[in-house]
């Protein structure tokens, strides 16, 4: 009963977070709010999604599924993580393909794209011990207008399209402005287009150190701080002509 109660409360907080994260002005550098990096809800300093052991951090939280792991168990390889994602994608039909898998200290991360369009479809997390696959929290759940299981719950009026008011170049500018204030010295890579938002690798000295997402309709920037330090990555799908 207690577990169910906490689950209901957590889902309510997630819904509230998604609504406020998309509001105009949130996530802009120097605002010190939800995504400000100075003690706000998404700053990586102990907030709700900070990757330090709270509700959605991938270390035993509500949406991670990692709470029962045996710490002495052997971790799976990045290839095994890719196999787990491919099994997961079979339930979606034949149009979705694994694009890349990244290994971080706390989890594996996968990007999936539509073969017919080249548009990125979803972001997934893979447990490093069990190989269980989950939709990633954050933008994938709150901003994805086509594949998110919560897309219809958030009251969004945006249709499922990759043509958004904020372009890829504007997304890169917004992302870099955010990083210049919050993570000086970190730069952005190319923007991958999803339905409703963009995700970009973040680089330190030209090497991947993490990632962030930019809303395609509002000026929201969401840094993915639930992964831990970057370890490595593999690409599993060739770029097609329709790739964004």
Protein Blocks (a to p, Z undefined) as FASTA:
>chain_A
ZZmmmmmmmmmmmmmmmmmmmpghihpahklpmmnonopaknonopaknonopaknonop
aknopmmpcfkbccddfklmmmmmmmmmmmnojmbccfbdcddfkbccdddddfklopaf
bdcdddfklopacddehjllmmmmklpmklmmnopabdcdfbdfbdfklmmmmmmmmmmm
mmghiacddddddehiacddddeehiafbdcdddfkbccdcddfknopafbdcdfbdcdf
klZZ
